[in-house]
């Protein structure tokens, strides 16, 4: 996981299953992994095979949209 200079969050997750096995179901939300929720929040999801060819990496990119980066200051009593 990393955040670049534009405050874009990048998350890579390795999956031992080959190619796109189960990815369509995950993106539609029918497998309970939360990928559909990630997409609803504006996440861009992509994938690519790992170097061995036996698994894949799923990459999520989250761009902040209209967020106010100032937070209220809360004083302790």
HTML snippet that shows the backbone in 3Dmol.js (N, CA, C, O; Angstrom):
<script src="https://3Dmol.org/build/3Dmol-min.js"></script>
<div id="view" style="width:600px;height:400px;position:relative"></div>
<script>
const pdb = `
ATOM      1  N   UNK A   1       0.856  -1.157   0.000  1.00  0.00           N
ATOM      2  CA  UNK A   1       0.000   0.000   0.000  1.00  0.00           C
ATOM      3  C   UNK A   1       0.905   1.224   0.000  1.00  0.00           C
ATOM      4  O   UNK A   1       1.922   1.262   0.693  1.00  0.00           O
ATOM      5  N   UNK A   2       0.521   2.224  -0.787  1.00  0.00           N
ATOM      6  CA  UNK A   2       1.277   3.463  -0.829  1.00  0.00           C
ATOM      7  C   UNK A   2       0.350   4.609  -1.222  1.00  0.00           C
ATOM      8  O   UNK A   2      -0.739   4.398  -1.757  1.00  0.00           O
ATOM      9  N   UNK A   3       0.811   5.824  -0.943  1.00  0.00           N
ATOM     10  CA  UNK A   3       0.100   7.038  -1.329  1.00  0.00           C
ATOM     11  C   UNK A   3       1.098   7.886  -2.110  1.00  0.00           C
ATOM     12  O   UNK A   3       2.211   8.135  -1.645  1.00  0.00           O
ATOM     13  N   UNK A   4       0.692   8.328  -3.300  1.00  0.00           N
ATOM     14  CA  UNK A   4       1.612   9.121  -4.108  1.00  0.00           C
ATOM     15  C   UNK A   4       1.469  10.607  -3.792  1.00  0.00           C
ATOM     16  O   UNK A   4       0.712  10.992  -2.901  1.00  0.00           O
ATOM     17  N   UNK A   5       2.203  11.432  -4.531  1.00  0.00           N
ATOM     18  CA  UNK A   5       2.238  12.873  -4.256  1.00  0.00           C
ATOM     19  C   UNK A   5       0.905  13.564  -4.510  1.00  0.00           C
ATOM     20  O   UNK A   5       0.695  14.680  -4.036  1.00  0.00           O
ATOM     21  N   UNK A   6       0.001  12.925  -5.249  1.00  0.00           N
ATOM     22  CA  UNK A   6      -1.333  13.491  -5.494  1.00  0.00           C
ATOM     23  C   UNK A   6      -2.365  12.927  -4.517  1.00  0.00           C
ATOM     24  O   UNK A   6      -3.567  13.062  -4.747  1.00  0.00           O
ATOM     25  N   UNK A   7      -1.914  12.301  -3.437  1.00  0.00           N
ATOM     26  CA  UNK A   7      -2.772  11.688  -2.425  1.00  0.00           C
ATOM     27  C   UNK A   7      -3.620  10.546  -2.970  1.00  0.00           C
ATOM     28  O   UNK A   7      -4.699  10.273  -2.444  1.00  0.00           O
ATOM     29  N   UNK A   8      -3.146   9.875  -4.017  1.00  0.00           N
ATOM     30  CA  UNK A   8      -3.832   8.712  -4.566  1.00  0.00           C
ATOM     31  C   UNK A   8      -3.330   7.480  -3.823  1.00  0.00           C
ATOM     32  O   UNK A   8      -2.127   7.237  -3.728  1.00  0.00           O
ATOM     33  N   UNK A   9      -4.273   6.714  -3.303  1.00  0.00           N
ATOM     34  CA  UNK A   9      -3.949   5.490  -2.573  1.00  0.00           C
ATOM     35  C   UNK A   9      -3.830   4.339  -3.561  1.00  0.00           C
ATOM     36  O   UNK A   9      -4.708   4.145  -4.402  1.00  0.00           O
ATOM     37  N   UNK A  10      -2.745   3.575  -3.461  1.00  0.00           N
ATOM     38  CA  UNK A  10      -2.513   2.403  -4.299  1.00  0.00           C
ATOM     39  C   UNK A  10      -2.424   1.185  -3.393  1.00  0.00           C
ATOM     40  O   UNK A  10      -1.641   1.163  -2.444  1.00  0.00           O
ATOM     41  N   UNK A  11      -3.234   0.167  -3.691  1.00  0.00           N
ATOM     42  CA  UNK A  11      -3.221  -1.062  -2.907  1.00  0.00           C
ATOM     43  C   UNK A  11      -3.063  -2.229  -3.878  1.00  0.00           C
ATOM     44  O   UNK A  11      -3.842  -2.371  -4.820  1.00  0.00           O
ATOM     45  N   UNK A  12      -2.045  -3.066  -3.641  1.00  0.00           N
ATOM     46  CA  UNK A  12      -1.831  -4.275  -4.433  1.00  0.00           C
ATOM     47  C   UNK A  12      -2.067  -5.484  -3.538  1.00  0.00           C
ATOM     48  O   UNK A  12      -1.556  -5.557  -2.420  1.00  0.00           O
ATOM     49  N   UNK A  13      -2.851  -6.431  -4.049  1.00  0.00           N
ATOM     50  CA  UNK A  13      -3.140  -7.665  -3.311  1.00  0.00           C
ATOM     51  C   UNK A  13      -2.809  -8.830  -4.235  1.00  0.00           C
ATOM     52  O   UNK A  13      -3.263  -8.870  -5.379  1.00  0.00           O
ATOM     53  N   UNK A  14      -2.015  -9.781  -3.735  1.00  0.00           N
ATOM     54  CA  UNK A  14      -1.700 -10.953  -4.539  1.00  0.00           C
ATOM     55  C   UNK A  14      -2.768 -12.019  -4.332  1.00  0.00           C
ATOM     56  O   UNK A  14      -3.305 -12.186  -3.237  1.00  0.00           O
ATOM     57  N   UNK A  15      -3.058 -12.726  -5.402  1.00  0.00           N
ATOM     58  CA  UNK A  15      -4.067 -13.781  -5.406  1.00  0.00           C
ATOM     59  C   UNK A  15      -3.433 -14.992  -6.084  1.00  0.00           C
ATOM     60  O   UNK A  15      -2.977 -14.892  -7.223  1.00  0.00           O
ATOM     61  N   UNK A  16      -3.397 -16.135  -5.399  1.00  0.00           N
ATOM     62  CA  UNK A  16      -2.742 -17.303  -5.986  1.00  0.00           C
ATOM     63  C   UNK A  16      -3.523 -17.950  -7.125  1.00  0.00           C
ATOM     64  O   UNK A  16      -2.992 -18.808  -7.830  1.00  0.00           O
ATOM     65  N   UNK A  17      -4.780 -17.545  -7.309  1.00  0.00           N
ATOM     66  CA  UNK A  17      -5.567 -18.126  -8.396  1.00  0.00           C
ATOM     67  C   UNK A  17      -5.151 -17.505  -9.724  1.00  0.00           C
ATOM     68  O   UNK A  17      -4.895 -16.303  -9.788  1.00  0.00           O
ATOM     69  N   UNK A  18      -5.082 -18.292 -10.764  1.00  0.00           N
ATOM     70  CA  UNK A  18      -4.609 -17.778 -12.053  1.00  0.00           C
ATOM     71  C   UNK A  18      -5.623 -16.871 -12.752  1.00  0.00           C
ATOM     72  O   UNK A  18      -6.826 -16.918 -12.496  1.00  0.00           O
ATOM     73  N   UNK A  19      -5.087 -16.059 -13.631  1.00  0.00           N
ATOM     74  CA  UNK A  19      -5.841 -15.191 -14.536  1.00  0.00           C
ATOM     75  C   UNK A  19      -6.980 -14.481 -13.823  1.00  0.00           C
ATOM     76  O   UNK A  19      -6.815 -13.991 -12.706  1.00  0.00           O
ATOM     77  N   UNK A  20      -8.132 -14.428 -14.471  1.00  0.00           N
ATOM     78  CA  UNK A  20      -9.243 -13.671 -13.903  1.00  0.00           C
ATOM     79  C   UNK A  20     -10.218 -14.566 -13.155  1.00  0.00           C
ATOM     80  O   UNK A  20     -11.377 -14.196 -12.969  1.00  0.00           O
ATOM     81  N   UNK A  21      -9.771 -15.727 -12.727  1.00  0.00           N
ATOM     82  CA  UNK A  21     -10.628 -16.666 -11.999  1.00  0.00           C
ATOM     83  C   UNK A  21     -11.307 -15.963 -10.822  1.00  0.00           C
ATOM     84  O   UNK A  21     -10.634 -15.568  -9.870  1.00  0.00           O
ATOM     85  N   UNK A  22     -12.630 -15.804 -10.876  1.00  0.00           N
ATOM     86  CA  UNK A  22     -13.400 -15.215  -9.791  1.00  0.00           C
ATOM     87  C   UNK A  22     -13.402 -13.702  -9.741  1.00  0.00           C
ATOM     88  O   UNK A  22     -14.105 -13.117  -8.917  1.00  0.00           O
ATOM     89  N   UNK A  23     -12.633 -13.056 -10.599  1.00  0.00           N
ATOM     90  CA  UNK A  23     -12.546 -11.594 -10.524  1.00  0.00           C
ATOM     91  C   UNK A  23     -13.848 -10.920 -10.941  1.00  0.00           C
ATOM     92  O   UNK A  23     -14.255  -9.937 -10.322  1.00  0.00           O
ATOM     93  N   UNK A  24     -14.501 -11.425 -11.968  1.00  0.00           N
ATOM     94  CA  UNK A  24     -15.775 -10.835 -12.391  1.00  0.00           C
ATOM     95  C   UNK A  24     -16.806 -10.888 -11.268  1.00  0.00           C
ATOM     96  O   UNK A  24     -17.518  -9.912 -11.032  1.00  0.00           O
ATOM     97  N   UNK A  25     -16.889 -12.021 -10.576  1.00  0.00           N
ATOM     98  CA  UNK A  25     -17.827 -12.161  -9.463  1.00  0.00           C
ATOM     99  C   UNK A  25     -17.477 -11.194  -8.334  1.00  0.00           C
ATOM    100  O   UNK A  25     -18.362 -10.600  -7.718  1.00  0.00           O
ATOM    101  N   UNK A  26     -16.182 -11.044  -8.070  1.00  0.00           N
ATOM    102  CA  UNK A  26     -15.744 -10.128  -7.011  1.00  0.00           C
ATOM    103  C   UNK A  26     -16.133  -8.688  -7.339  1.00  0.00           C
ATOM    104  O   UNK A  26     -16.628  -7.963  -6.476  1.00  0.00           O
ATOM    105  N   UNK A  27     -15.907  -8.276  -8.589  1.00  0.00           N
ATOM    106  CA  UNK A  27     -16.218  -6.903  -8.979  1.00  0.00           C
ATOM    107  C   UNK A  27     -17.716  -6.631  -8.974  1.00  0.00           C
ATOM    108  O   UNK A  27     -18.142  -5.494  -8.774  1.00  0.00           O
ATOM    109  N   UNK A  28     -18.512  -7.665  -9.191  1.00  0.00           N
ATOM    110  CA  UNK A  28     -19.967  -7.512  -9.143  1.00  0.00           C
ATOM    111  C   UNK A  28     -20.501  -7.583  -7.713  1.00  0.00           C
ATOM    112  O   UNK A  28     -21.658  -7.245  -7.466  1.00  0.00           O
ATOM    113  N   UNK A  29     -19.667  -8.019  -6.778  1.00  0.00           N
ATOM    114  CA  UNK A  29     -20.080  -8.082  -5.388  1.00  0.00           C
ATOM    115  C   UNK A  29     -20.754  -9.368  -4.992  1.00  0.00           C
ATOM    116  O   UNK A  29     -21.340  -9.449  -3.912  1.00  0.00           O
ATOM    117  N   UNK A  30     -20.686 -10.384  -5.841  1.00  0.00           N
ATOM    118  CA  UNK A  30     -21.397 -11.627  -5.535  1.00  0.00           C
ATOM    119  C   UNK A  30     -20.580 -12.621  -4.729  1.00  0.00           C
ATOM    120  O   UNK A  30     -21.054 -13.721  -4.447  1.00  0.00           O
ATOM    121  N   UNK A  31     -19.352 -12.252  -4.349  1.00  0.00           N
ATOM    122  CA  UNK A  31     -18.546 -13.210  -3.593  1.00  0.00           C
ATOM    123  C   UNK A  31     -18.193 -12.744  -2.182  1.00  0.00           C
ATOM    124  O   UNK A  31     -17.505 -13.461  -1.455  1.00  0.00           O
ATOM    125  N   UNK A  32     -18.650 -11.560  -1.785  1.00  0.00           N
ATOM    126  CA  UNK A  32     -18.436 -11.074  -0.432  1.00  0.00           C
ATOM    127  C   UNK A  32     -17.055 -10.531  -0.138  1.00  0.00           C
ATOM    128  O   UNK A  32     -16.704 -10.379   1.032  1.00  0.00           O
ATOM    129  N   UNK A  33     -16.253 -10.230  -1.152  1.00  0.00           N
ATOM    130  CA  UNK A  33     -14.903  -9.723  -0.904  1.00  0.00           C
ATOM    131  C   UNK A  33     -14.850  -8.220  -0.684  1.00  0.00           C
ATOM    132  O   UNK A  33     -13.844  -7.719  -0.182  1.00  0.00           O
ATOM    133  N   UNK A  34     -15.887  -7.490  -1.037  1.00  0.00           N
ATOM    134  CA  UNK A  34     -15.905  -6.041  -0.870  1.00  0.00           C
ATOM    135  C   UNK A  34     -15.413  -5.270  -2.076  1.00  0.00           C
ATOM    136  O   UNK A  34     -15.343  -4.042  -2.028  1.00  0.00           O
ATOM    137  N   UNK A  35     -15.070  -5.955  -3.157  1.00  0.00           N
ATOM    138  CA  UNK A  35     -14.572  -5.256  -4.334  1.00  0.00           C
ATOM    139  C   UNK A  35     -15.638  -4.350  -4.961  1.00  0.00           C
ATOM    140  O   UNK A  35     -15.312  -3.279  -5.471  1.00  0.00           O
ATOM    141  N   UNK A  36     -16.892  -4.764  -4.926  1.00  0.00           N
ATOM    142  CA  UNK A  36     -17.960  -3.913  -5.458  1.00  0.00           C
ATOM    143  C   UNK A  36     -18.052  -2.621  -4.643  1.00  0.00           C
ATOM    144  O   UNK A  36     -18.295  -1.552  -5.202  1.00  0.00           O
ATOM    145  N   UNK A  37     -17.862  -2.715  -3.336  1.00  0.00           N
ATOM    146  CA  UNK A  37     -17.886  -1.533  -2.474  1.00  0.00           C
ATOM    147  C   UNK A  37     -16.726  -0.605  -2.823  1.00  0.00           C
ATOM    148  O   UNK A  37     -16.893   0.614  -2.859  1.00  0.00           O
ATOM    149  N   UNK A  38     -15.559  -1.176  -3.078  1.00  0.00           N
ATOM    150  CA  UNK A  38     -14.396  -0.380  -3.486  1.00  0.00           C
ATOM    151  C   UNK A  38     -14.726   0.398  -4.756  1.00  0.00           C
ATOM    152  O   UNK A  38     -14.402   1.581  -4.858  1.00  0.00           O
ATOM    153  N   UNK A  39     -15.359  -0.247  -5.708  1.00  0.00           N
ATOM    154  CA  UNK A  39     -15.736   0.425  -6.957  1.00  0.00           C
ATOM    155  C   UNK A  39     -16.791   1.491  -6.706  1.00  0.00           C
ATOM    156  O   UNK A  39     -16.749   2.546  -7.339  1.00  0.00           O
ATOM    157  N   UNK A  40     -17.747   1.248  -5.790  1.00  0.00           N
ATOM    158  CA  UNK A  40     -18.764   2.256  -5.470  1.00  0.00           C
ATOM    159  C   UNK A  40     -18.132   3.504  -4.872  1.00  0.00           C
ATOM    160  O   UNK A  40     -18.641   4.612  -5.046  1.00  0.00           O
ATOM    161  N   UNK A  41     -17.026   3.320  -4.170  1.00  0.00           N
ATOM    162  CA  UNK A  41     -16.314   4.446  -3.573  1.00  0.00           C
ATOM    163  C   UNK A  41     -15.413   5.166  -4.579  1.00  0.00           C
ATOM    164  O   UNK A  41     -14.737   6.136  -4.236  1.00  0.00           O
ATOM    165  N   UNK A  42     -15.411   4.685  -5.815  1.00  0.00           N
ATOM    166  CA  UNK A  42     -14.624   5.336  -6.858  1.00  0.00           C
ATOM    167  C   UNK A  42     -13.289   4.690  -7.133  1.00  0.00           C
ATOM    168  O   UNK A  42     -12.478   5.241  -7.878  1.00  0.00           O
ATOM    169  N   UNK A  43     -13.042   3.533  -6.549  1.00  0.00           N
ATOM    170  CA  UNK A  43     -11.782   2.840  -6.784  1.00  0.00           C
ATOM    171  C   UNK A  43     -11.692   2.286  -8.187  1.00  0.00           C
ATOM    172  O   UNK A  43     -12.669   1.765  -8.725  1.00  0.00           O
ATOM    173  N   UNK A  44     -10.520   2.400  -8.777  1.00  0.00           N
ATOM    174  CA  UNK A  44     -10.252   1.804 -10.079  1.00  0.00           C
ATOM    175  C   UNK A  44      -9.538   0.483  -9.821  1.00  0.00           C
ATOM    176  O   UNK A  44      -8.506   0.445  -9.151  1.00  0.00           O
ATOM    177  N   UNK A  45     -10.095  -0.595 -10.356  1.00  0.00           N
ATOM    178  CA  UNK A  45      -9.552  -1.934 -10.095  1.00  0.00           C
ATOM    179  C   UNK A  45      -8.976  -2.486 -11.389  1.00  0.00           C
ATOM    180  O   UNK A  45      -9.624  -2.459 -12.435  1.00  0.00           O
ATOM    181  N   UNK A  46      -7.755  -2.986 -11.303  1.00  0.00           N
ATOM    182  CA  UNK A  46      -7.125  -3.649 -12.439  1.00  0.00           C
ATOM    183  C   UNK A  46      -6.394  -4.875 -11.918  1.00  0.00           C
ATOM    184  O   UNK A  46      -6.259  -5.061 -10.709  1.00  0.00           O
ATOM    185  N   UNK A  47      -5.927  -5.704 -12.828  1.00  0.00           N
ATOM    186  CA  UNK A  47      -5.165  -6.879 -12.418  1.00  0.00           C
ATOM    187  C   UNK A  47      -4.151  -7.229 -13.500  1.00  0.00           C
ATOM    188  O   UNK A  47      -4.291  -6.847 -14.662  1.00  0.00           O
ATOM    189  N   UNK A  48      -3.126  -7.969 -13.081  1.00  0.00           N
ATOM    190  CA  UNK A  48      -2.129  -8.454 -14.029  1.00  0.00           C
ATOM    191  C   UNK A  48      -1.554  -9.763 -13.492  1.00  0.00           C
ATOM    192  O   UNK A  48      -1.485  -9.953 -12.277  1.00  0.00           O
ATOM    193  N   UNK A  49      -1.140 -10.669 -14.383  1.00  0.00           N
ATOM    194  CA  UNK A  49      -0.583 -11.949 -13.934  1.00  0.00           C
ATOM    195  C   UNK A  49       0.737 -11.730 -13.205  1.00  0.00           C
ATOM    196  O   UNK A  49       1.485 -10.803 -13.518  1.00  0.00           O
ATOM    197  N   UNK A  50       1.018 -12.599 -12.221  1.00  0.00           N
ATOM    198  CA  UNK A  50       2.308 -12.492 -11.549  1.00  0.00           C
ATOM    199  C   UNK A  50       3.398 -13.070 -12.447  1.00  0.00           C
ATOM    200  O   UNK A  50       3.116 -13.658 -13.491  1.00  0.00           O
ATOM    201  N   UNK A  51       4.640 -12.893 -12.023  1.00  0.00           N
ATOM    202  CA  UNK A  51       5.772 -13.308 -12.845  1.00  0.00           C
ATOM    203  C   UNK A  51       5.790 -14.804 -13.135  1.00  0.00           C
ATOM    204  O   UNK A  51       6.238 -15.221 -14.203  1.00  0.00           O
ATOM    205  N   UNK A  52       5.308 -15.612 -12.199  1.00  0.00           N
ATOM    206  CA  UNK A  52       5.323 -17.061 -12.394  1.00  0.00           C
ATOM    207  C   UNK A  52       4.214 -17.534 -13.325  1.00  0.00           C
ATOM    208  O   UNK A  52       4.282 -18.633 -13.876  1.00  0.00           O
ATOM    209  N   UNK A  53       3.187 -16.692 -13.498  1.00  0.00           N
ATOM    210  CA  UNK A  53       2.056 -17.062 -14.333  1.00  0.00           C
ATOM    211  C   UNK A  53       1.028 -17.920 -13.621  1.00  0.00           C
ATOM    212  O   UNK A  53       0.024 -18.308 -14.217  1.00  0.00           O
ATOM    213  N   UNK A  54       1.266 -18.220 -12.355  1.00  0.00           N
ATOM    214  CA  UNK A  54       0.325 -19.077 -11.630  1.00  0.00           C
ATOM    215  C   UNK A  54      -0.684 -18.296 -10.795  1.00  0.00           C
ATOM    216  O   UNK A  54      -1.641 -18.882 -10.289  1.00  0.00           O
ATOM    217  N   UNK A  55      -0.497 -17.013 -10.643  1.00  0.00           N
ATOM    218  CA  UNK A  55      -1.404 -16.190  -9.850  1.00  0.00           C
ATOM    219  C   UNK A  55      -1.540 -14.824 -10.477  1.00  0.00           C
ATOM    220  O   UNK A  55      -1.202 -14.631 -11.645  1.00  0.00           O
ATOM    221  N   UNK A  56      -2.037 -13.869  -9.701  1.00  0.00           N
ATOM    222  CA  UNK A  56      -2.225 -12.512 -10.214  1.00  0.00           C
ATOM    223  C   UNK A  56      -2.094 -11.504  -9.084  1.00  0.00           C
ATOM    224  O   UNK A  56      -2.117 -11.855  -7.904  1.00  0.00           O
ATOM    225  N   UNK A  57      -1.956 -10.258  -9.468  1.00  0.00           N
ATOM    226  CA  UNK A  57      -1.990  -9.146  -8.533  1.00  0.00           C
ATOM    227  C   UNK A  57      -3.186  -8.290  -8.895  1.00  0.00           C
ATOM    228  O   UNK A  57      -3.379  -7.931 -10.057  1.00  0.00           O
ATOM    229  N   UNK A  58      -3.981  -7.967  -7.896  1.00  0.00           N
ATOM    230  CA  UNK A  58      -5.124  -7.074  -8.077  1.00  0.00           C
ATOM    231  C   UNK A  58      -4.699  -5.716  -7.535  1.00  0.00           C
ATOM    232  O   UNK A  58      -4.225  -5.611  -6.404  1.00  0.00           O
ATOM    233  N   UNK A  59      -4.869  -4.688  -8.343  1.00  0.00           N
ATOM    234  CA  UNK A  59      -4.435  -3.344  -7.970  1.00  0.00           C
ATOM    235  C   UNK A  59      -5.654  -2.435  -7.871  1.00  0.00           C
ATOM    236  O   UNK A  59      -6.490  -2.393  -8.774  1.00  0.00           O
ATOM    237  N   UNK A  60      -5.741  -1.711  -6.760  1.00  0.00           N
ATOM    238  CA  UNK A  60      -6.808  -0.731  -6.548  1.00  0.00           C
ATOM    239  C   UNK A  60      -6.156   0.636  -6.439  1.00  0.00           C
ATOM    240  O   UNK A  60      -5.146   0.815  -5.758  1.00  0.00           O
ATOM    241  N   UNK A  61      -6.754   1.587  -7.121  1.00  0.00           N
ATOM    242  CA  UNK A  61      -6.289   2.976  -7.098  1.00  0.00           C
ATOM    243  C   UNK A  61      -7.471   3.828  -6.645  1.00  0.00           C
ATOM    244  O   UNK A  61      -8.520   3.840  -7.289  1.00  0.00           O
ATOM    245  N   UNK A  62      -7.292   4.543  -5.529  1.00  0.00           N
ATOM    246  CA  UNK A  62      -8.349   5.391  -4.970  1.00  0.00           C
ATOM    247  C   UNK A  62      -7.904   6.848  -5.032  1.00  0.00           C
ATOM    248  O   UNK A  62      -6.928   7.245  -4.395  1.00  0.00           O
ATOM    249  N   UNK A  63      -8.636   7.628  -5.810  1.00  0.00           N
ATOM    250  CA  UNK A  63      -8.367   9.056  -5.972  1.00  0.00           C
ATOM    251  C   UNK A  63      -9.284   9.827  -5.034  1.00  0.00           C
ATOM    252  O   UNK A  63     -10.498   9.628  -5.067  1.00  0.00           O
ATOM    253  N   UNK A  64      -8.730  10.707  -4.192  1.00  0.00           N
ATOM    254  CA  UNK A  64      -9.614  11.501  -3.342  1.00  0.00           C
ATOM    255  C   UNK A  64     -10.465  12.433  -4.197  1.00  0.00           C
ATOM    256  O   UNK A  64      -9.984  13.023  -5.165  1.00  0.00           O
ATOM    257  N   UNK A  65     -11.733  12.553  -3.825  1.00  0.00           N
ATOM    258  CA  UNK A  65     -12.652  13.415  -4.589  1.00  0.00           C
ATOM    259  C   UNK A  65     -13.345  14.374  -3.646  1.00  0.00           C
ATOM    260  O   UNK A  65     -14.128  13.956  -2.793  1.00  0.00           O
ATOM    261  N   UNK A  66     -13.068  15.633  -3.793  1.00  0.00           N
ATOM    262  CA  UNK A  66     -13.776  16.663  -3.043  1.00  0.00           C
ATOM    263  C   UNK A  66     -13.616  16.547  -1.539  1.00  0.00           C
ATOM    264  O   UNK A  66     -14.513  16.932  -0.789  1.00  0.00           O
ATOM    265  N   UNK A  67     -12.498  16.027  -1.095  1.00  0.00           N
ATOM    266  CA  UNK A  67     -12.299  15.893   0.343  1.00  0.00           C
ATOM    267  C   UNK A  67     -11.660  17.151   0.900  1.00  0.00           C
ATOM    268  O   UNK A  67     -10.750  17.720   0.298  1.00  0.00           O
ATOM    269  N   UNK A  68     -12.136  17.570   2.033  1.00  0.00           N
ATOM    270  CA  UNK A  68     -11.541  18.698   2.730  1.00  0.00           C
ATOM    271  C   UNK A  68     -10.457  18.128   3.626  1.00  0.00           C
ATOM    272  O   UNK A  68     -10.750  17.384   4.561  1.00  0.00           O
ATOM    273  N   UNK A  69      -9.213  18.471   3.349  1.00  0.00           N
ATOM    274  CA  UNK A  69      -8.102  17.909   4.114  1.00  0.00           C
ATOM    275  C   UNK A  69      -7.859  18.629   5.434  1.00  0.00           C
ATOM    276  O   UNK A  69      -6.858  18.368   6.100  1.00  0.00           O
ATOM    277  N   UNK A  70      -8.758  19.531   5.822  1.00  0.00           N
ATOM    278  CA  UNK A  70      -8.621  20.165   7.115  1.00  0.00           C
ATOM    279  C   UNK A  70      -9.558  19.462   8.093  1.00  0.00           C
ATOM    280  O   UNK A  70     -10.710  19.178   7.768  1.00  0.00           O
ATOM    281  N   UNK A  71      -9.068  19.194   9.252  1.00  0.00           N
ATOM    282  CA  UNK A  71      -9.835  18.490  10.253  1.00  0.00           C
ATOM    283  C   UNK A  71     -10.062  19.417  11.449  1.00  0.00           C
ATOM    284  O   UNK A  71      -9.181  20.197  11.812  1.00  0.00           O
ATOM    285  N   UNK A  72     -11.241  19.327  12.057  1.00  0.00           N
ATOM    286  CA  UNK A  72     -11.473  20.189  13.224  1.00  0.00           C
ATOM    287  C   UNK A  72     -10.523  19.818  14.364  1.00  0.00           C
ATOM    288  O   UNK A  72     -10.220  18.645  14.578  1.00  0.00           O
ATOM    289  N   UNK A  73     -10.073  20.809  15.071  1.00  0.00           N
ATOM    290  CA  UNK A  73      -9.195  20.563  16.210  1.00  0.00           C
ATOM    291  C   UNK A  73     -10.071  20.287  17.421  1.00  0.00           C
ATOM    292  O   UNK A  73     -10.991  21.048  17.721  1.00  0.00           O
ATOM    293  N   UNK A  74      -9.782  19.203  18.106  1.00  0.00           N
ATOM    294  CA  UNK A  74     -10.541  18.823  19.294  1.00  0.00           C
ATOM    295  C   UNK A  74      -9.621  18.974  20.488  1.00  0.00           C
ATOM    296  O   UNK A  74      -8.552  18.368  20.554  1.00  0.00           O
ATOM    297  N   UNK A  75     -10.051  19.778  21.410  1.00  0.00           N
ATOM    298  CA  UNK A  75      -9.260  20.017  22.618  1.00  0.00           C
ATOM    299  C   UNK A  75      -9.652  19.005  23.679  1.00  0.00           C
ATOM    300  O   UNK A  75     -10.832  18.722  23.883  1.00  0.00           O
ATOM    301  N   UNK A  76      -8.658  18.473  24.343  1.00  0.00           N
ATOM    302  CA  UNK A  76      -8.919  17.540  25.442  1.00  0.00           C
ATOM    303  C   UNK A  76      -9.420  18.322  26.645  1.00  0.00           C
ATOM    304  O   UNK A  76      -8.990  19.455  26.864  1.00  0.00           O
ATOM    305  N   UNK A  77     -10.329  17.734  27.434  1.00  0.00           N
ATOM    306  CA  UNK A  77     -10.842  18.452  28.614  1.00  0.00           C
ATOM    307  C   UNK A  77      -9.786  18.647  29.686  1.00  0.00           C
ATOM    308  O   UNK A  77     -10.068  19.232  30.732  1.00  0.00           O
TER     309      UNK A  77
END
`;
const viewer = $3Dmol.createViewer("view");
viewer.addModel(pdb, "pdb");
viewer.setStyle({}, {cartoon: {color: "spectrum"}});
viewer.zoomTo();
viewer.render();
</script>
